[in-house]
Amino acid sequence: MPSRSASGGAQPASAASPGGCFVNLTWSAAARANNYIISRSTTHNGPYTDIGSSLASPWSDTTGVNPLTPYYYVVRAANVS
């Protein structure tokens, strides 16, 4: 079952739901953010690896998701004006 986590003041994904071999993430928009960096780990304390970016929520993780592995995600605001 996918899970969520935050690290270093990063905003946690507010929802992570399994959907076959991908995970759908949603989060609240950060003020003045132009882009978001999505990171993933298989352990709560990391290390986290950047796996994608998005202009806005929602975003789907299709990067080799194993339905039997727990995942932890961090979404960071980037290009804040």
MODELLER restraints for C-alpha pairs under 7 A, 6 or more apart:
rsr = mdl.restraints
at = mdl.atoms
rsr.add(forms.Gaussian(group=physical.xy_distance, feature=features.Distance(at['CA:1:A'], at['CA:18:A']), mean=6.96, stdev=0.5))
rsr.add(forms.Gaussian(group=physical.xy_distance, feature=features.Distance(at['CA:1:A'], at['CA:70:A']), mean=5.45, stdev=0.5))
rsr.add(forms.Gaussian(group=physical.xy_distance, feature=features.Distance(at['CA:2:A'], at['CA:16:A']), mean=6.33, stdev=0.5))
rsr.add(forms.Gaussian(group=physical.xy_distance, feature=features.Distance(at['CA:2:A'], at['CA:17:A']), mean=6.69, stdev=0.5))
rsr.add(forms.Gaussian(group=physical.xy_distance, feature=features.Distance(at['CA:2:A'], at['CA:18:A']), mean=6.59, stdev=0.5))
rsr.add(forms.Gaussian(group=physical.xy_distance, feature=features.Distance(at['CA:2:A'], at['CA:70:A']), mean=4.89, stdev=0.5))
rsr.add(forms.Gaussian(group=physical.xy_distance, feature=features.Distance(at['CA:2:A'], at['CA:71:A']), mean=4.92, stdev=0.5))
rsr.add(forms.Gaussian(group=physical.xy_distance, feature=features.Distance(at['CA:2:A'], at['CA:72:A']), mean=6.80, stdev=0.5))
rsr.add(forms.Gaussian(group=physical.xy_distance, feature=features.Distance(at['CA:3:A'], at['CA:16:A']), mean=6.47, stdev=0.5))
rsr.add(forms.Gaussian(group=physical.xy_distance, feature=features.Distance(at['CA:3:A'], at['CA:70:A']), mean=6.47, stdev=0.5))
rsr.add(forms.Gaussian(group=physical.xy_distance, feature=features.Distance(at['CA:3:A'], at['CA:71:A']), mean=5.61, stdev=0.5))
rsr.add(forms.Gaussian(group=physical.xy_distance, feature=features.Distance(at['CA:3:A'], at['CA:72:A']), mean=5.16, stdev=0.5))
rsr.add(forms.Gaussian(group=physical.xy_distance, feature=features.Distance(at['CA:4:A'], at['CA:12:A']), mean=6.32, stdev=0.5))
rsr.add(forms.Gaussian(group=physical.xy_distance, feature=features.Distance(at['CA:4:A'], at['CA:13:A']), mean=6.23, stdev=0.5))
rsr.add(forms.Gaussian(group=physical.xy_distance, feature=features.Distance(at['CA:4:A'], at['CA:16:A']), mean=6.96, stdev=0.5))
rsr.add(forms.Gaussian(group=physical.xy_distance, feature=features.Distance(at['CA:4:A'], at['CA:72:A']), mean=4.65, stdev=0.5))
rsr.add(forms.Gaussian(group=physical.xy_distance, feature=features.Distance(at['CA:4:A'], at['CA:73:A']), mean=5.18, stdev=0.5))
rsr.add(forms.Gaussian(group=physical.xy_distance, feature=features.Distance(at['CA:5:A'], at['CA:12:A']), mean=5.44, stdev=0.5))
rsr.add(forms.Gaussian(group=physical.xy_distance, feature=features.Distance(at['CA:5:A'], at['CA:44:A']), mean=6.65, stdev=0.5))
rsr.add(forms.Gaussian(group=physical.xy_distance, feature=features.Distance(at['CA:5:A'], at['CA:72:A']), mean=5.54, stdev=0.5))
rsr.add(forms.Gaussian(group=physical.xy_distance, feature=features.Distance(at['CA:5:A'], at['CA:73:A']), mean=5.69, stdev=0.5))
rsr.add(forms.Gaussian(group=physical.xy_distance, feature=features.Distance(at['CA:5:A'], at['CA:74:A']), mean=6.11, stdev=0.5))
rsr.add(forms.Gaussian(group=physical.xy_distance, feature=features.Distance(at['CA:6:A'], at['CA:12:A']), mean=4.74, stdev=0.5))
rsr.add(forms.Gaussian(group=physical.xy_distance, feature=features.Distance(at['CA:6:A'], at['CA:74:A']), mean=5.41, stdev=0.5))
rsr.add(forms.Gaussian(group=physical.xy_distance, feature=features.Distance(at['CA:7:A'], at['CA:74:A']), mean=6.92, stdev=0.5))
rsr.add(forms.Gaussian(group=physical.xy_distance, feature=features.Distance(at['CA:10:A'], at['CA:74:A']), mean=6.47, stdev=0.5))
rsr.add(forms.Gaussian(group=physical.xy_distance, feature=features.Distance(at['CA:10:A'], at['CA:75:A']), mean=6.36, stdev=0.5))
rsr.add(forms.Gaussian(group=physical.xy_distance, feature=features.Distance(at['CA:10:A'], at['CA:76:A']), mean=5.34, stdev=0.5))
rsr.add(forms.Gaussian(group=physical.xy_distance, feature=features.Distance(at['CA:11:A'], at['CA:74:A']), mean=6.52, stdev=0.5))
rsr.add(forms.Gaussian(group=physical.xy_distance, feature=features.Distance(at['CA:11:A'], at['CA:75:A']), mean=5.63, stdev=0.5))
rsr.add(forms.Gaussian(group=physical.xy_distance, feature=features.Distance(at['CA:11:A'], at['CA:76:A']), mean=6.18, stdev=0.5))
rsr.add(forms.Gaussian(group=physical.xy_distance, feature=features.Distance(at['CA:12:A'], at['CA:73:A']), mean=6.88, stdev=0.5))
rsr.add(forms.Gaussian(group=physical.xy_distance, feature=features.Distance(at['CA:12:A'], at['CA:74:A']), mean=5.30, stdev=0.5))
rsr.add(forms.Gaussian(group=physical.xy_distance, feature=features.Distance(at['CA:12:A'], at['CA:75:A']), mean=5.94, stdev=0.5))
rsr.add(forms.Gaussian(group=physical.xy_distance, feature=features.Distance(at['CA:13:A'], at['CA:25:A']), mean=6.09, stdev=0.5))
rsr.add(forms.Gaussian(group=physical.xy_distance, feature=features.Distance(at['CA:13:A'], at['CA:26:A']), mean=5.77, stdev=0.5))
rsr.add(forms.Gaussian(group=physical.xy_distance, feature=features.Distance(at['CA:13:A'], at['CA:27:A']), mean=4.97, stdev=0.5))
rsr.add(forms.Gaussian(group=physical.xy_distance, feature=features.Distance(at['CA:13:A'], at['CA:73:A']), mean=6.64, stdev=0.5))
rsr.add(forms.Gaussian(group=physical.xy_distance, feature=features.Distance(at['CA:13:A'], at['CA:74:A']), mean=6.44, stdev=0.5))
rsr.add(forms.Gaussian(group=physical.xy_distance, feature=features.Distance(at['CA:13:A'], at['CA:75:A']), mean=6.19, stdev=0.5))
rsr.add(forms.Gaussian(group=physical.xy_distance, feature=features.Distance(at['CA:14:A'], at['CA:26:A']), mean=5.76, stdev=0.5))
rsr.add(forms.Gaussian(group=physical.xy_distance, feature=features.Distance(at['CA:14:A'], at['CA:27:A']), mean=5.00, stdev=0.5))
rsr.add(forms.Gaussian(group=physical.xy_distance, feature=features.Distance(at['CA:15:A'], at['CA:25:A']), mean=5.65, stdev=0.5))
rsr.add(forms.Gaussian(group=physical.xy_distance, feature=features.Distance(at['CA:15:A'], at['CA:26:A']), mean=5.44, stdev=0.5))
rsr.add(forms.Gaussian(group=physical.xy_distance, feature=features.Distance(at['CA:16:A'], at['CA:23:A']), mean=6.31, stdev=0.5))
rsr.add(forms.Gaussian(group=physical.xy_distance, feature=features.Distance(at['CA:16:A'], at['CA:24:A']), mean=5.59, stdev=0.5))
rsr.add(forms.Gaussian(group=physical.xy_distance, feature=features.Distance(at['CA:16:A'], at['CA:25:A']), mean=4.93, stdev=0.5))
rsr.add(forms.Gaussian(group=physical.xy_distance, feature=features.Distance(at['CA:17:A'], at['CA:23:A']), mean=5.72, stdev=0.5))
rsr.add(forms.Gaussian(group=physical.xy_distance, feature=features.Distance(at['CA:17:A'], at['CA:24:A']), mean=5.63, stdev=0.5))
rsr.add(forms.Gaussian(group=physical.xy_distance, feature=features.Distance(at['CA:18:A'], at['CA:24:A']), mean=6.84, stdev=0.5))
rsr.add(forms.Gaussian(group=physical.xy_distance, feature=features.Distance(at['CA:21:A'], at['CA:62:A']), mean=6.93, stdev=0.5))
rsr.add(forms.Gaussian(group=physical.xy_distance, feature=features.Distance(at['CA:21:A'], at['CA:65:A']), mean=5.51, stdev=0.5))
rsr.add(forms.Gaussian(group=physical.xy_distance, feature=features.Distance(at['CA:21:A'], at['CA:66:A']), mean=6.40, stdev=0.5))
rsr.add(forms.Gaussian(group=physical.xy_distance, feature=features.Distance(at['CA:21:A'], at['CA:67:A']), mean=6.11, stdev=0.5))
rsr.add(forms.Gaussian(group=physical.xy_distance, feature=features.Distance(at['CA:22:A'], at['CA:60:A']), mean=6.51, stdev=0.5))
rsr.add(forms.Gaussian(group=physical.xy_distance, feature=features.Distance(at['CA:22:A'], at['CA:61:A']), mean=5.36, stdev=0.5))
rsr.add(forms.Gaussian(group=physical.xy_distance, feature=features.Distance(at['CA:22:A'], at['CA:62:A']), mean=4.79, stdev=0.5))
rsr.add(forms.Gaussian(group=physical.xy_distance, feature=features.Distance(at['CA:22:A'], at['CA:65:A']), mean=5.73, stdev=0.5))
rsr.add(forms.Gaussian(group=physical.xy_distance, feature=features.Distance(at['CA:23:A'], at['CA:60:A']), mean=5.54, stdev=0.5))
rsr.add(forms.Gaussian(group=physical.xy_distance, feature=features.Distance(at['CA:23:A'], at['CA:61:A']), mean=5.05, stdev=0.5))
rsr.add(forms.Gaussian(group=physical.xy_distance, feature=features.Distance(at['CA:23:A'], at['CA:62:A']), mean=6.96, stdev=0.5))
rsr.add(forms.Gaussian(group=physical.xy_distance, feature=features.Distance(at['CA:24:A'], at['CA:58:A']), mean=6.99, stdev=0.5))
rsr.add(forms.Gaussian(group=physical.xy_distance, feature=features.Distance(at['CA:24:A'], at['CA:59:A']), mean=5.92, stdev=0.5))
rsr.add(forms.Gaussian(group=physical.xy_distance, feature=features.Distance(at['CA:24:A'], at['CA:60:A']), mean=4.44, stdev=0.5))
rsr.add(forms.Gaussian(group=physical.xy_distance, feature=features.Distance(at['CA:24:A'], at['CA:61:A']), mean=6.37, stdev=0.5))
rsr.add(forms.Gaussian(group=physical.xy_distance, feature=features.Distance(at['CA:25:A'], at['CA:58:A']), mean=5.61, stdev=0.5))
rsr.add(forms.Gaussian(group=physical.xy_distance, feature=features.Distance(at['CA:25:A'], at['CA:59:A']), mean=5.30, stdev=0.5))
rsr.add(forms.Gaussian(group=physical.xy_distance, feature=features.Distance(at['CA:25:A'], at['CA:60:A']), mean=6.06, stdev=0.5))
rsr.add(forms.Gaussian(group=physical.xy_distance, feature=features.Distance(at['CA:26:A'], at['CA:57:A']), mean=5.16, stdev=0.5))
rsr.add(forms.Gaussian(group=physical.xy_distance, feature=features.Distance(at['CA:26:A'], at['CA:58:A']), mean=4.55, stdev=0.5))
rsr.add(forms.Gaussian(group=physical.xy_distance, feature=features.Distance(at['CA:26:A'], at['CA:59:A']), mean=6.61, stdev=0.5))
rsr.add(forms.Gaussian(group=physical.xy_distance, feature=features.Distance(at['CA:27:A'], at['CA:57:A']), mean=5.81, stdev=0.5))
rsr.add(forms.Gaussian(group=physical.xy_distance, feature=features.Distance(at['CA:30:A'], at['CA:77:A']), mean=6.60, stdev=0.5))
rsr.add(forms.Gaussian(group=physical.xy_distance, feature=features.Distance(at['CA:32:A'], at['CA:80:A']), mean=5.23, stdev=0.5))
rsr.add(forms.Gaussian(group=physical.xy_distance, feature=features.Distance(at['CA:32:A'], at['CA:81:A']), mean=5.43, stdev=0.5))
rsr.add(forms.Gaussian(group=physical.xy_distance, feature=features.Distance(at['CA:33:A'], at['CA:77:A']), mean=5.61, stdev=0.5))
rsr.add(forms.Gaussian(group=physical.xy_distance, feature=features.Distance(at['CA:33:A'], at['CA:78:A']), mean=5.95, stdev=0.5))
rsr.add(forms.Gaussian(group=physical.xy_distance, feature=features.Distance(at['CA:33:A'], at['CA:79:A']), mean=5.96, stdev=0.5))
rsr.add(forms.Gaussian(group=physical.xy_distance, feature=features.Distance(at['CA:33:A'], at['CA:80:A']), mean=4.38, stdev=0.5))
rsr.add(forms.Gaussian(group=physical.xy_distance, feature=features.Distance(at['CA:33:A'], at['CA:81:A']), mean=6.70, stdev=0.5))
rsr.add(forms.Gaussian(group=physical.xy_distance, feature=features.Distance(at['CA:34:A'], at['CA:55:A']), mean=6.30, stdev=0.5))
rsr.add(forms.Gaussian(group=physical.xy_distance, feature=features.Distance(at['CA:34:A'], at['CA:78:A']), mean=6.42, stdev=0.5))
rsr.add(forms.Gaussian(group=physical.xy_distance, feature=features.Distance(at['CA:34:A'], at['CA:79:A']), mean=5.36, stdev=0.5))
rsr.add(forms.Gaussian(group=physical.xy_distance, feature=features.Distance(at['CA:34:A'], at['CA:80:A']), mean=6.00, stdev=0.5))
rsr.add(forms.Gaussian(group=physical.xy_distance, feature=features.Distance(at['CA:35:A'], at['CA:53:A']), mean=6.98, stdev=0.5))
rsr.add(forms.Gaussian(group=physical.xy_distance, feature=features.Distance(at['CA:35:A'], at['CA:54:A']), mean=5.83, stdev=0.5))
rsr.add(forms.Gaussian(group=physical.xy_distance, feature=features.Distance(at['CA:35:A'], at['CA:55:A']), mean=4.54, stdev=0.5))
rsr.add(forms.Gaussian(group=physical.xy_distance, feature=features.Distance(at['CA:35:A'], at['CA:56:A']), mean=6.83, stdev=0.5))
rsr.add(forms.Gaussian(group=physical.xy_distance, feature=features.Distance(at['CA:35:A'], at['CA:77:A']), mean=6.08, stdev=0.5))
rsr.add(forms.Gaussian(group=physical.xy_distance, feature=features.Distance(at['CA:35:A'], at['CA:78:A']), mean=5.06, stdev=0.5))
rsr.add(forms.Gaussian(group=physical.xy_distance, feature=features.Distance(at['CA:35:A'], at['CA:79:A']), mean=6.01, stdev=0.5))
rsr.add(forms.Gaussian(group=physical.xy_distance, feature=features.Distance(at['CA:36:A'], at['CA:53:A']), mean=5.44, stdev=0.5))
rsr.add(forms.Gaussian(group=physical.xy_distance, feature=features.Distance(at['CA:36:A'], at['CA:54:A']), mean=5.24, stdev=0.5))
rsr.add(forms.Gaussian(group=physical.xy_distance, feature=features.Distance(at['CA:36:A'], at['CA:55:A']), mean=6.13, stdev=0.5))
rsr.add(forms.Gaussian(group=physical.xy_distance, feature=features.Distance(at['CA:36:A'], at['CA:56:A']), mean=6.96, stdev=0.5))
rsr.add(forms.Gaussian(group=physical.xy_distance, feature=features.Distance(at['CA:36:A'], at['CA:75:A']), mean=6.32, stdev=0.5))
rsr.add(forms.Gaussian(group=physical.xy_distance, feature=features.Distance(at['CA:36:A'], at['CA:76:A']), mean=5.41, stdev=0.5))
rsr.add(forms.Gaussian(group=physical.xy_distance, feature=features.Distance(at['CA:36:A'], at['CA:77:A']), mean=4.57, stdev=0.5))
rsr.add(forms.Gaussian(group=physical.xy_distance, feature=features.Distance(at['CA:36:A'], at['CA:78:A']), mean=5.33, stdev=0.5))
rsr.add(forms.Gaussian(group=physical.xy_distance, feature=features.Distance(at['CA:37:A'], at['CA:50:A']), mean=6.86, stdev=0.5))
rsr.add(forms.Gaussian(group=physical.xy_distance, feature=features.Distance(at['CA:37:A'], at['CA:52:A']), mean=6.09, stdev=0.5))
rsr.add(forms.Gaussian(group=physical.xy_distance, feature=features.Distance(at['CA:37:A'], at['CA:53:A']), mean=4.47, stdev=0.5))
rsr.add(forms.Gaussian(group=physical.xy_distance, feature=features.Distance(at['CA:37:A'], at['CA:54:A']), mean=6.70, stdev=0.5))
rsr.add(forms.Gaussian(group=physical.xy_distance, feature=features.Distance(at['CA:37:A'], at['CA:75:A']), mean=5.68, stdev=0.5))
rsr.add(forms.Gaussian(group=physical.xy_distance, feature=features.Distance(at['CA:37:A'], at['CA:76:A']), mean=5.14, stdev=0.5))
rsr.add(forms.Gaussian(group=physical.xy_distance, feature=features.Distance(at['CA:37:A'], at['CA:77:A']), mean=6.47, stdev=0.5))
rsr.add(forms.Gaussian(group=physical.xy_distance, feature=features.Distance(at['CA:37:A'], at['CA:78:A']), mean=6.66, stdev=0.5))
rsr.add(forms.Gaussian(group=physical.xy_distance, feature=features.Distance(at['CA:38:A'], at['CA:50:A']), mean=5.79, stdev=0.5))
rsr.add(forms.Gaussian(group=physical.xy_distance, feature=features.Distance(at['CA:38:A'], at['CA:51:A']), mean=5.93, stdev=0.5))
rsr.add(forms.Gaussian(group=physical.xy_distance, feature=features.Distance(at['CA:38:A'], at['CA:52:A']), mean=5.24, stdev=0.5))
rsr.add(forms.Gaussian(group=physical.xy_distance, feature=features.Distance(at['CA:38:A'], at['CA:53:A']), mean=5.61, stdev=0.5))
rsr.add(forms.Gaussian(group=physical.xy_distance, feature=features.Distance(at['CA:38:A'], at['CA:74:A']), mean=5.90, stdev=0.5))
rsr.add(forms.Gaussian(group=physical.xy_distance, feature=features.Distance(at['CA:38:A'], at['CA:75:A']), mean=4.67, stdev=0.5))
rsr.add(forms.Gaussian(group=physical.xy_distance, feature=features.Distance(at['CA:38:A'], at['CA:76:A']), mean=6.56, stdev=0.5))
rsr.add(forms.Gaussian(group=physical.xy_distance, feature=features.Distance(at['CA:39:A'], at['CA:48:A']), mean=5.61, stdev=0.5))
rsr.add(forms.Gaussian(group=physical.xy_distance, feature=features.Distance(at['CA:39:A'], at['CA:49:A']), mean=5.08, stdev=0.5))
rsr.add(forms.Gaussian(group=physical.xy_distance, feature=features.Distance(at['CA:39:A'], at['CA:50:A']), mean=4.11, stdev=0.5))
rsr.add(forms.Gaussian(group=physical.xy_distance, feature=features.Distance(at['CA:39:A'], at['CA:51:A']), mean=5.44, stdev=0.5))
rsr.add(forms.Gaussian(group=physical.xy_distance, feature=features.Distance(at['CA:39:A'], at['CA:73:A']), mean=5.61, stdev=0.5))
rsr.add(forms.Gaussian(group=physical.xy_distance, feature=features.Distance(at['CA:39:A'], at['CA:74:A']), mean=5.16, stdev=0.5))
rsr.add(forms.Gaussian(group=physical.xy_distance, feature=features.Distance(at['CA:39:A'], at['CA:75:A']), mean=6.42, stdev=0.5))
rsr.add(forms.Gaussian(group=physical.xy_distance, feature=features.Distance(at['CA:40:A'], at['CA:48:A']), mean=5.11, stdev=0.5))
rsr.add(forms.Gaussian(group=physical.xy_distance, feature=features.Distance(at['CA:40:A'], at['CA:49:A']), mean=5.40, stdev=0.5))
rsr.add(forms.Gaussian(group=physical.xy_distance, feature=features.Distance(at['CA:40:A'], at['CA:50:A']), mean=6.52, stdev=0.5))
rsr.add(forms.Gaussian(group=physical.xy_distance, feature=features.Distance(at['CA:40:A'], at['CA:51:A']), mean=6.68, stdev=0.5))
rsr.add(forms.Gaussian(group=physical.xy_distance, feature=features.Distance(at['CA:40:A'], at['CA:71:A']), mean=6.62, stdev=0.5))
rsr.add(forms.Gaussian(group=physical.xy_distance, feature=features.Distance(at['CA:40:A'], at['CA:72:A']), mean=5.59, stdev=0.5))
rsr.add(forms.Gaussian(group=physical.xy_distance, feature=features.Distance(at['CA:40:A'], at['CA:73:A']), mean=4.58, stdev=0.5))
rsr.add(forms.Gaussian(group=physical.xy_distance, feature=features.Distance(at['CA:40:A'], at['CA:74:A']), mean=6.49, stdev=0.5))
rsr.add(forms.Gaussian(group=physical.xy_distance, feature=features.Distance(at['CA:41:A'], at['CA:47:A']), mean=6.17, stdev=0.5))
rsr.add(forms.Gaussian(group=physical.xy_distance, feature=features.Distance(at['CA:41:A'], at['CA:48:A']), mean=4.73, stdev=0.5))
rsr.add(forms.Gaussian(group=physical.xy_distance, feature=features.Distance(at['CA:41:A'], at['CA:49:A']), mean=6.48, stdev=0.5))
rsr.add(forms.Gaussian(group=physical.xy_distance, feature=features.Distance(at['CA:41:A'], at['CA:71:A']), mean=5.77, stdev=0.5))
rsr.add(forms.Gaussian(group=physical.xy_distance, feature=features.Distance(at['CA:41:A'], at['CA:72:A']), mean=5.18, stdev=0.5))
rsr.add(forms.Gaussian(group=physical.xy_distance, feature=features.Distance(at['CA:41:A'], at['CA:73:A']), mean=6.55, stdev=0.5))
rsr.add(forms.Gaussian(group=physical.xy_distance, feature=features.Distance(at['CA:42:A'], at['CA:70:A']), mean=5.98, stdev=0.5))
rsr.add(forms.Gaussian(group=physical.xy_distance, feature=features.Distance(at['CA:42:A'], at['CA:71:A']), mean=4.74, stdev=0.5))
rsr.add(forms.Gaussian(group=physical.xy_distance, feature=features.Distance(at['CA:42:A'], at['CA:72:A']), mean=6.00, stdev=0.5))
rsr.add(forms.Gaussian(group=physical.xy_distance, feature=features.Distance(at['CA:43:A'], at['CA:72:A']), mean=6.65, stdev=0.5))
rsr.add(forms.Gaussian(group=physical.xy_distance, feature=features.Distance(at['CA:44:A'], at['CA:72:A']), mean=6.13, stdev=0.5))
